[in-house]
Amino acid sequence: MKRDLDLIRSILLSVEKNADPQAWIDPQVSGGTPDQISYHVMLLTQAGLIEGWDRSAIGVFRWSARNLTWQGHEVLEAARDDAVWHKAKHKIAETGGGVVFEIFAQVLVEEARARVRGGAPREP
C-alpha cells in the first residue's frame, strides 16, 4: 500500500480532535478505506507522531489512535494551513515526487516559517 500524505494530514487532524486523551478512536476521515486508514495510523505510530494501538484480529486489520505526540503536534502545526500544505507538496513534486517523510516535514516547517516572516506563501 502506498503512503498518502493527504490521508496522513487528515488523520492527524482527526486525532487532534479527540477530546478524551484516554479514549482510543478510529479516525473518521474521508479519502481512504478502513484498511488504508488503519495502515496510515500504523505508519504514524511507527513514525512517533501519534499513540497507536494494533487492534487487529484474525482476518481483520485495524489500528486505533488516541493522542498526538509532541512531534505529531509540531508536524500538524506546520501542516494545518492549506496554503503551506499545498506549497510544500508542490515543492516536493518539483523534485520528482518521491521523498522521505522527514524531508517533507522539514519543507512544511520551512514554508510555515516563511509565512510567519513574510506573510502568505506564494502560490505554486
ChimeraX attribute file (.defattr): number of C-alpha atoms within 10 A of each C-alpha:
attribute: neighborCount
match mode: 1-to-1
recipient: residues
	/A:1	7
	/A:2	7
	/A:3	12
	/A:4	13
	/A:5	14
	/A:6	15
	/A:7	18
	/A:8	18
	/A:9	16
	/A:10	19
	/A:11	24
	/A:12	26
	/A:13	20
	/A:14	19
	/A:15	24
	/A:16	19
	/A:17	14
	/A:18	17
	/A:19	10
	/A:20	10
	/A:21	13
	/A:22	10
	/A:23	11
	/A:24	17
	/A:25	17
	/A:26	18
	/A:27	23
	/A:28	13
	/A:29	17
	/A:30	11
	/A:31	11
	/A:32	14
	/A:33	10
	/A:34	17
	/A:35	14
	/A:36	18
	/A:37	25
	/A:38	25
	/A:39	19
	/A:40	22
	/A:41	29
	/A:42	21
	/A:43	17
	/A:44	20
	/A:45	21
	/A:46	12
	/A:47	14
	/A:48	15
	/A:49	21
	/A:50	26
	/A:51	20
	/A:52	23
	/A:53	17
	/A:54	14
	/A:55	11
	/A:56	12
	/A:57	8
	/A:58	5
	/A:59	6
	/A:60	9
	/A:61	14
	/A:62	19
	/A:63	24
	/A:64	23
	/A:65	27
	/A:66	23
	/A:67	24
	/A:68	26
	/A:69	15
	/A:70	12
	/A:71	13
	/A:72	20
	/A:73	17
	/A:74	14
	/A:75	21
	/A:76	22
	/A:77	14
	/A:78	21
	/A:79	23
	/A:80	16
	/A:81	13
	/A:82	10
	/A:83	18
	/A:84	25
	/A:85	20
	/A:86	18
	/A:87	19
	/A:88	25
	/A:89	18
	/A:90	14
	/A:91	16
	/A:92	16
	/A:93	12
	/A:94	10
	/A:95	9
	/A:96	8
	/A:97	10
	/A:98	10
	/A:99	11
	/A:100	7
	/A:101	12
	/A:102	11
	/A:103	11
	/A:104	18
	/A:105	17
	/A:106	14
	/A:107	20
	/A:108	26
	/A:109	21
	/A:110	15
	/A:111	24
	/A:112	24
	/A:113	15
	/A:114	15
	/A:115	16
	/A:116	11
	/A:117	10
	/A:118	8
	/A:119	10
	/A:120	13
	/A:121	18
	/A:122	11
	/A:123	9
	/A:124	10
